[in-house]
Amino acid sequence: QVQLVESGGGLVQAGGSLTLSCAASGRTFSSDGMGWFRQAPGKEREFVAGMHWTGTMKYYADSVKGRFTISRDNAKNTVYLQMNNLKPEDTAVYYCAADMSGNGNKATTYDYWGQGTQVTVSS
């Protein structure tokens, strides 16, 4: 059974940092593009960050550029999202996703999704 399990969410004050992890199991994701999305209450899910399977290309939403960093450890089948200088508007449920085509960008179709982890940023 293919699974993506996010962890690392929580409550943090504005200006703080969190690192989200996404552990994959059931198949090898080293050739997949990986992405992070988020959905705030009453809003549509939005792309946050993504990474090509080679790791040579990374993509970020304008709202998080310079603050968030996506990375991966293929040996651990895990993807990370380092989030710095968090703002209240970053509050959302964060999801990781795997793209079997390898692209990992905003426009691609993602094939596997995790259940999400809550991030709450207080002002």
OpenMM code with the backbone's topology and positions (N, CA, C; nanometers):
from openmm import Vec3, app, unit

residues = "GLN VAL GLN LEU VAL GLU SER GLY GLY GLY LEU VAL GLN ALA GLY GLY SER LEU THR LEU SER CYS ALA ALA SER GLY ARG THR PHE SER SER ASP GLY MET GLY TRP PHE ARG GLN ALA PRO GLY LYS GLU ARG GLU PHE VAL ALA GLY MET HIS TRP THR GLY THR MET LYS TYR TYR ALA ASP SER VAL LYS GLY ARG PHE THR ILE SER ARG ASP ASN ALA LYS ASN THR VAL TYR LEU GLN MET ASN ASN LEU LYS PRO GLU ASP THR ALA VAL TYR TYR CYS ALA ALA ASP MET SER GLY ASN GLY ASN LYS ALA THR THR TYR ASP TYR TRP GLY GLN GLY THR GLN VAL THR VAL SER SER".split()
positions = [
    Vec3(0.0843, -0.1187, 0.0000),
    Vec3(0.0000, 0.0000, 0.0000),
    Vec3(0.0879, 0.1238, 0.0000),
    Vec3(0.0625, 0.2116, -0.0955),
    Vec3(0.1410, 0.3335, -0.1057),
    Vec3(0.0890, 0.4362, -0.0052),
    Vec3(0.1805, 0.4921, 0.0707),
    Vec3(0.1410, 0.5925, 0.1687),
    Vec3(0.2385, 0.7078, 0.1729),
    Vec3(0.1842, 0.8262, 0.1959),
    Vec3(0.2628, 0.9454, 0.2263),
    Vec3(0.2122, 0.9950, 0.3613),
    Vec3(0.3039, 1.0101, 0.4555),
    Vec3(0.2642, 1.0510, 0.5898),
    Vec3(0.3412, 1.1764, 0.6286),
    Vec3(0.2662, 1.2851, 0.6484),
    Vec3(0.3274, 1.4114, 0.6881),
    Vec3(0.3388, 1.4192, 0.8398),
    Vec3(0.4381, 1.4910, 0.8854),
    Vec3(0.4561, 1.5174, 1.0275),
    Vec3(0.5310, 1.6484, 1.0440),
    Vec3(0.5334, 1.6976, 1.1675),
    Vec3(0.6087, 1.8185, 1.1970),
    Vec3(0.5258, 1.9441, 1.2104),
    Vec3(0.3975, 1.9338, 1.1861),
    Vec3(0.3125, 2.0514, 1.2024),
    Vec3(0.2952, 2.0872, 1.3489),
    Vec3(0.2332, 2.2000, 1.3722),
    Vec3(0.2098, 2.2428, 1.5090),
    Vec3(0.1760, 2.3892, 1.5167),
    Vec3(0.1824, 2.4410, 1.6389),
    Vec3(0.1530, 2.5820, 1.6662),
    Vec3(0.2840, 2.6557, 1.6862),
    Vec3(0.2996, 2.7667, 1.6168),
    Vec3(0.4222, 2.8457, 1.6274),
    Vec3(0.3858, 2.9934, 1.6199),
    Vec3(0.4661, 3.0758, 1.6827),
    Vec3(0.4433, 3.2199, 1.6767),
    Vec3(0.4950, 3.2766, 1.5450),
    Vec3(0.4382, 3.3856, 1.5060),
    Vec3(0.4847, 3.4537, 1.3852),
    Vec3(0.6342, 3.4812, 1.3966),
    Vec3(0.7049, 3.4583, 1.2873),
    Vec3(0.8492, 3.4734, 1.2862),
    Vec3(0.9245, 3.3464, 1.3182),
    Vec3(0.8529, 3.2456, 1.3641),
    Vec3(0.9151, 3.1191, 1.3999),
    Vec3(0.9353, 3.0280, 1.2801),
    Vec3(0.9833, 2.9085, 1.3100),
    Vec3(1.0154, 2.8111, 1.2050),
    Vec3(0.9579, 2.6744, 1.2375),
    Vec3(0.9314, 2.5998, 1.1330),
    Vec3(0.8912, 2.4602, 1.1443),
    Vec3(0.9505, 2.3847, 1.0262),
    Vec3(0.9749, 2.2572, 1.0477),
    Vec3(1.0151, 2.1704, 0.9378),
    Vec3(0.9155, 2.0563, 0.9265),
    Vec3(0.8515, 2.0482, 0.8118),
    Vec3(0.7590, 1.9390, 0.7846),
    Vec3(0.8333, 1.8251, 0.7173),
    Vec3(0.7926, 1.7040, 0.7489),
    Vec3(0.8486, 1.5847, 0.6852),
    Vec3(0.7364, 1.5072, 0.6183),
    Vec3(0.7723, 1.4387, 0.5127),
    Vec3(0.6773, 1.3537, 0.4421),
    Vec3(0.7469, 1.2216, 0.4146),
    Vec3(0.7069, 1.1189, 0.4858),
    Vec3(0.7678, 0.9870, 0.4712),
    Vec3(0.6837, 0.9024, 0.3771),
    Vec3(0.7508, 0.8487, 0.2763),
    Vec3(0.6811, 0.7689, 0.1761),
    Vec3(0.7077, 0.6207, 0.1992),
    Vec3(0.6089, 0.5404, 0.1712),
    Vec3(0.6249, 0.3964, 0.1831),
    Vec3(0.5395, 0.3269, 0.0789),
    Vec3(0.5698, 0.2023, 0.0543),
    Vec3(0.4923, 0.1245, -0.0408),
    Vec3(0.5514, 0.1218, -0.1805),
    Vec3(0.6373, 0.2162, -0.2110),
    Vec3(0.7088, 0.2183, -0.3377),
    Vec3(0.8246, 0.3141, -0.3239),
    Vec3(0.9150, 0.3126, -0.4185),
    Vec3(1.0288, 0.4041, -0.4158),
    Vec3(0.9909, 0.5323, -0.4894),
    Vec3(1.0134, 0.6442, -0.4241),
    Vec3(0.9732, 0.7731, -0.4784),
    Vec3(1.0913, 0.8515, -0.5351),
    Vec3(1.2057, 0.7886, -0.5454),
    Vec3(1.3250, 0.8621, -0.5873),
    Vec3(1.3144, 0.9160, -0.7296),
    Vec3(1.2270, 0.8585, -0.8120),
    Vec3(1.2086, 0.9078, -0.9486),
    Vec3(1.0847, 0.9952, -0.9629),
    Vec3(1.0215, 1.0257, -0.8518),
    Vec3(0.9014, 1.1081, -0.8546),
    Vec3(0.9341, 1.2534, -0.8272),
    Vec3(0.8590, 1.3415, -0.8914),
    Vec3(0.8582, 1.4782, -0.8460),
    Vec3(0.7775, 1.4842, -0.7171),
    Vec3(0.8165, 1.5731, -0.6283),
    Vec3(0.7463, 1.5833, -0.5005),
    Vec3(0.7004, 1.7270, -0.4798),
    Vec3(0.5843, 1.7402, -0.4190),
    Vec3(0.5304, 1.8732, -0.3973),
    Vec3(0.4680, 1.8879, -0.2603),
    Vec3(0.4578, 2.0119, -0.2180),
    Vec3(0.3856, 2.0487, -0.0963),
    Vec3(0.2736, 2.1445, -0.1353),
    Vec3(0.1573, 2.1203, -0.0782),
    Vec3(0.0406, 2.2043, -0.0987),
    Vec3(-0.0148, 2.2421, 0.0373),
    Vec3(-0.1030, 2.3396, 0.0387),
    Vec3(-0.1698, 2.3739, 0.1634),
    Vec3(-0.3123, 2.4190, 0.1357),
    Vec3(-0.3946, 2.4046, 0.2365),
    Vec3(-0.5334, 2.4494, 0.2261),
    Vec3(-0.5746, 2.5128, 0.3574),
    Vec3(-0.6084, 2.6395, 0.3485),
    Vec3(-0.6578, 2.7128, 0.4642),
    Vec3(-0.8105, 2.7020, 0.4682),
    Vec3(-0.8698, 2.7213, 0.5854),
    Vec3(-1.0161, 2.7126, 0.5965),
    Vec3(-1.0865, 2.8070, 0.5001),
    Vec3(-1.1812, 2.7540, 0.4256),
    Vec3(-1.2579, 2.8358, 0.3341),
    Vec3(-1.1864, 2.8709, 0.2057),
    Vec3(-1.0668, 2.8166, 0.1869),
    Vec3(-0.9899, 2.8477, 0.0658),
    Vec3(-0.9584, 2.7203, -0.0119),
    Vec3(-0.9251, 2.7398, -0.1369),
    Vec3(-0.8872, 2.6256, -0.2193),
    Vec3(-0.7442, 2.5815, -0.1855),
    Vec3(-0.7186, 2.4567, -0.2140),
    Vec3(-0.5832, 2.4062, -0.1957),
    Vec3(-0.4894, 2.4772, -0.2939),
    Vec3(-0.3715, 2.5134, -0.2468),
    Vec3(-0.2760, 2.5843, -0.3322),
    Vec3(-0.1389, 2.5197, -0.3268),
    Vec3(-0.0694, 2.5327, -0.4367),
    Vec3(0.0670, 2.4837, -0.4468),
    Vec3(0.1591, 2.5708, -0.3621),
    Vec3(0.2493, 2.5075, -0.2893),
    Vec3(0.3441, 2.5803, -0.2052),
    Vec3(0.4865, 2.5659, -0.2593),
    Vec3(0.5276, 2.4414, -0.2814),
    Vec3(0.6638, 2.4162, -0.3277),
    Vec3(0.6696, 2.2797, -0.3957),
    Vec3(0.7636, 2.2664, -0.4879),
    Vec3(0.7792, 2.1385, -0.5562),
    Vec3(0.9216, 2.1191, -0.6014),
    Vec3(0.9526, 1.9942, -0.6336),
    Vec3(1.0892, 1.9604, -0.6698),
    Vec3(1.0896, 1.8534, -0.7784),
    Vec3(1.1683, 1.8778, -0.8819),
    Vec3(1.1887, 1.7782, -0.9864),
    Vec3(1.2579, 1.6571, -0.9277),
    Vec3(1.2351, 1.5407, -0.9878),
    Vec3(1.2895, 1.4186, -0.9294),
    Vec3(1.4410, 1.4222, -0.9222),
    Vec3(1.5062, 1.4928, -1.0118),
    Vec3(1.6519, 1.5019, -1.0099),
    Vec3(1.7021, 1.5935, -0.8991),
    Vec3(1.6133, 1.6761, -0.8457),
    Vec3(1.6556, 1.7721, -0.7452),
    Vec3(1.7156, 1.8980, -0.8033),
    Vec3(1.7270, 1.9038, -0.9362),
    Vec3(1.7913, 2.0183, -0.9998),
    Vec3(1.6996, 2.1377, -1.0146),
    Vec3(1.5699, 2.1152, -1.0068),
    Vec3(1.4755, 2.2256, -1.0196),
    Vec3(1.3793, 2.2251, -0.9020),
    Vec3(1.3634, 2.3414, -0.8448),
    Vec3(1.2705, 2.3599, -0.7347),
    Vec3(1.1769, 2.4749, -0.7677),
    Vec3(1.0552, 2.4639, -0.7231),
    Vec3(0.9530, 2.5619, -0.7559),
    Vec3(0.8861, 2.6081, -0.6269),
    Vec3(0.8558, 2.7370, -0.6227),
    Vec3(0.7930, 2.7934, -0.5035),
    Vec3(0.6821, 2.8896, -0.5420),
    Vec3(0.5791, 2.8916, -0.4597),
    Vec3(0.4782, 2.9961, -0.4736),
    Vec3(0.5413, 3.1292, -0.4352),
    Vec3(0.4956, 3.2352, -0.4978),
    Vec3(0.5527, 3.3675, -0.4690),
    Vec3(0.5403, 3.4027, -0.3208),
    Vec3(0.4340, 3.3567, -0.2592),
    Vec3(0.4084, 3.3932, -0.1196),
    Vec3(0.5081, 3.3311, -0.0218),
    Vec3(0.5823, 3.2289, -0.0657),
    Vec3(0.6749, 3.1616, 0.0267),
    Vec3(0.8206, 3.1705, -0.0185),
    Vec3(0.8455, 3.2271, -0.1348),
    Vec3(0.9829, 3.2385, -0.1844),
    Vec3(1.0699, 3.3118, -0.0854),
    Vec3(1.1869, 3.2559, -0.0616),
    Vec3(1.2807, 3.3166, 0.0312),
    Vec3(1.2577, 3.2770, 0.1758),
    Vec3(1.1446, 3.2119, 0.2032),
    Vec3(1.1140, 3.1704, 0.3410),
    Vec3(1.1072, 3.0180, 0.3542),
    Vec3(1.0590, 2.9501, 0.2500),
    Vec3(1.0421, 2.8043, 0.2542),
    Vec3(1.1454, 2.7378, 0.1641),
    Vec3(1.1875, 2.6180, 0.2044),
    Vec3(1.2819, 2.5403, 0.1246),
    Vec3(1.2376, 2.3952, 0.1206),
    Vec3(1.2264, 2.3415, 0.0013),
    Vec3(1.1936, 2.2004, -0.0155),
    Vec3(1.3220, 2.1217, -0.0383),
    Vec3(1.3270, 2.0029, 0.0198),
    Vec3(1.4428, 1.9167, -0.0003),
    Vec3(1.3979, 1.7713, 0.0119),
    Vec3(1.4866, 1.6801, -0.0236),
    Vec3(1.4505, 1.5382, -0.0162),
    Vec3(1.5718, 1.4561, 0.0222),
    Vec3(1.5449, 1.3431, 0.0836),
    Vec3(1.6472, 1.2456, 0.1160),
    Vec3(1.5981, 1.1130, 0.0587),
    Vec3(1.6477, 1.0779, -0.0590),
    Vec3(1.5981, 0.9571, -0.1258),
    Vec3(1.6317, 0.8311, -0.0480),
    Vec3(1.7404, 0.8328, 0.0242),
    Vec3(1.7762, 0.7150, 0.1031),
    Vec3(1.6707, 0.6865, 0.2100),
    Vec3(1.6071, 0.7932, 0.2562),
    Vec3(1.5037, 0.7786, 0.3583),
    Vec3(1.3631, 0.7849, 0.2994),
    Vec3(1.3556, 0.8024, 0.1678),
    Vec3(1.2247, 0.8145, 0.1020),
    Vec3(1.1410, 0.9240, 0.1677),
    Vec3(1.2056, 1.0358, 0.1963),
    Vec3(1.1428, 1.1433, 0.2726),
    Vec3(1.1663, 1.2780, 0.2054),
    Vec3(1.0640, 1.3608, 0.2091),
    Vec3(1.0706, 1.4970, 0.1582),
    Vec3(1.0457, 1.5926, 0.2747),
    Vec3(1.1134, 1.7071, 0.2704),
    Vec3(1.1033, 1.8038, 0.3791),
    Vec3(1.0566, 1.9394, 0.3255),
    Vec3(0.9974, 2.0149, 0.4138),
    Vec3(0.9658, 2.1544, 0.3841),
    Vec3(1.0099, 2.2363, 0.5049),
    Vec3(1.1207, 2.3063, 0.4876),
    Vec3(1.1693, 2.3946, 0.5927),
    Vec3(1.0985, 2.5281, 0.5774),
    Vec3(1.0316, 2.5723, 0.6845),
    Vec3(0.9536, 2.6943, 0.6798),
    Vec3(1.0083, 2.7930, 0.7836),
    Vec3(1.0576, 2.9057, 0.7357),
    Vec3(1.1129, 3.0091, 0.8230),
    Vec3(1.0296, 3.1354, 0.8151),
    Vec3(1.0477, 3.2208, 0.9149),
    Vec3(0.9763, 3.3485, 0.9184),
    Vec3(0.8274, 3.3293, 0.8893),
    Vec3(0.7666, 3.2386, 0.9626),
    Vec3(0.6264, 3.2060, 0.9386),
    Vec3(0.5356, 3.3237, 0.9705),
    Vec3(0.4283, 3.3322, 0.8942),
    Vec3(0.3312, 3.4400, 0.9085),
    Vec3(0.1931, 3.3795, 0.9378),
    Vec3(0.1053, 3.4556, 0.9993),
    Vec3(-0.0298, 3.4022, 1.0264),
    Vec3(-0.0996, 3.3510, 0.9009),
    Vec3(-0.0718, 3.4137, 0.7880),
    Vec3(-0.1353, 3.3691, 0.6630),
    Vec3(-0.0801, 3.2366, 0.6120),
    Vec3(0.0217, 3.1828, 0.6759),
    Vec3(0.0711, 3.0500, 0.6417),
    Vec3(-0.0094, 2.9401, 0.7117),
    Vec3(-0.1000, 2.9792, 0.7981),
    Vec3(-0.1826, 2.8819, 0.8693),
    Vec3(-0.2673, 2.8016, 0.7707),
    Vec3(-0.2546, 2.6701, 0.7776),
    Vec3(-0.3243, 2.5823, 0.6839),
    Vec3(-0.2926, 2.4370, 0.7179),
    Vec3(-0.3637, 2.3472, 0.6522),
    Vec3(-0.3244, 2.2069, 0.6515),
    Vec3(-0.2297, 2.1881, 0.5336),
    Vec3(-0.1155, 2.1302, 0.5617),
    Vec3(-0.0125, 2.1108, 0.4596),
    Vec3(-0.0100, 1.9644, 0.4156),
    Vec3(-0.0083, 1.9463, 0.2841),
    Vec3(-0.0096, 1.8136, 0.2248),
    Vec3(0.1147, 1.7930, 0.1382),
    Vec3(0.1691, 1.6739, 0.1419),
    Vec3(0.2711, 1.6412, 0.0430),
    Vec3(0.2085, 1.5509, -0.0628),
    Vec3(0.2716, 1.5513, -0.1785),
    Vec3(0.2183, 1.4747, -0.2911),
    Vec3(0.3328, 1.4276, -0.3799),
    Vec3(0.3094, 1.3163, -0.4476),
    Vec3(0.4101, 1.2585, -0.5363),
    Vec3(0.3606, 1.2586, -0.6798),
    Vec3(0.4494, 1.2974, -0.7701),
    Vec3(0.4189, 1.3083, -0.9123),
    Vec3(0.5019, 1.2051, -0.9873),
    Vec3(0.4368, 1.1018, -1.0362),
    Vec3(0.5084, 0.9924, -1.1019),
    Vec3(0.5758, 1.0351, -1.2314),
    Vec3(0.5332, 1.1461, -1.2897),
    Vec3(0.5989, 1.1930, -1.4126),
    Vec3(0.7347, 1.2537, -1.3834),
    Vec3(0.7599, 1.2863, -1.2570),
    Vec3(0.8904, 1.3383, -1.2185),
    Vec3(0.9028, 1.4896, -1.2162),
    Vec3(0.8012, 1.5611, -1.2649),
    Vec3(0.8139, 1.7059, -1.2778),
    Vec3(0.8155, 1.7796, -1.1438),
    Vec3(0.7158, 1.7547, -1.0618),
    Vec3(0.7109, 1.8207, -0.9320),
    Vec3(0.6818, 1.9693, -0.9376),
    Vec3(0.6201, 2.0157, -1.0463),
    Vec3(0.5900, 2.1587, -1.0526),
    Vec3(0.4426, 2.1840, -1.0223),
    Vec3(0.4043, 2.3089, -1.0354),
    Vec3(0.2694, 2.3484, -0.9960),
    Vec3(0.1632, 2.2875, -1.0870),
    Vec3(0.1941, 2.2739, -1.2143),
    Vec3(0.0922, 2.2372, -1.3128),
    Vec3(0.0740, 2.0873, -1.3312),
    Vec3(0.1640, 2.0087, -1.2760),
    Vec3(0.1586, 1.8655, -1.3019),
    Vec3(0.0460, 1.8000, -1.2239),
    Vec3(0.0098, 1.6819, -1.2638),
    Vec3(-0.0901, 1.6035, -1.1911),
    Vec3(-0.0201, 1.5131, -1.0914),
    Vec3(-0.0558, 1.5278, -0.9674),
    Vec3(0.0053, 1.4476, -0.8622),
    Vec3(-0.0752, 1.3198, -0.8409),
    Vec3(-0.0036, 1.2112, -0.8206),
    Vec3(-0.0667, 1.0798, -0.8169),
    Vec3(-0.0967, 1.0299, -0.6762),
    Vec3(-0.0175, 1.0690, -0.5811),
    Vec3(-0.0357, 1.0231, -0.4435),
    Vec3(-0.0361, 1.1442, -0.3503),
    Vec3(-0.1197, 1.1336, -0.2480),
    Vec3(-0.1346, 1.2442, -0.1525),
    Vec3(-0.1302, 1.1916, -0.0096),
    Vec3(-0.0745, 1.2732, 0.0780),
    Vec3(-0.0796, 1.2420, 0.2190),
    Vec3(-0.2077, 1.2943, 0.2811),
    Vec3(-0.2224, 1.2701, 0.4102),
    Vec3(-0.3433, 1.3105, 0.4820),
    Vec3(-0.3349, 1.4528, 0.5366),
    Vec3(-0.2161, 1.5066, 0.5407),
    Vec3(-0.2012, 1.6449, 0.5833),
    Vec3(-0.1568, 1.6602, 0.7278),
    Vec3(-0.0937, 1.7735, 0.7541),
    Vec3(-0.0542, 1.8100, 0.8897),
    Vec3(-0.0861, 1.9571, 0.9117),
    Vec3(-0.1400, 1.9891, 1.0272),
    Vec3(-0.1862, 2.1254, 1.0552),
    Vec3(-0.0701, 2.2132, 1.0984),
    Vec3(-0.0637, 2.3291, 1.0378),
    Vec3(0.0305, 2.4336, 1.0792),
    Vec3(-0.0508, 2.5558, 1.1188),
    Vec3(-0.0291, 2.6036, 1.2393),
    Vec3(-0.0990, 2.7214, 1.2880),
    Vec3(0.0034, 2.8233, 1.3340),
    Vec3(-0.0055, 2.9426, 1.2793),
    Vec3(0.0877, 3.0499, 1.3127),
    Vec3(0.0096, 3.1592, 1.3847),
    Vec3(0.0485, 3.1862, 1.5072),
    Vec3(-0.0204, 3.2886, 1.5864),
    Vec3(0.0500, 3.4227, 1.5715),
    Vec3(-0.0280, 3.5276, 1.5795),
    Vec3(0.0286, 3.6627, 1.5628),
    Vec3(0.0739, 3.7206, 1.6960),
] * unit.nanometer
topology = app.Topology()
chain = topology.addChain("A")
for resn in residues:
    res = topology.addResidue(resn, chain)
    for name in ("N", "CA", "C"):
        topology.addAtom(name, app.Element.getBySymbol(name[0]), res)
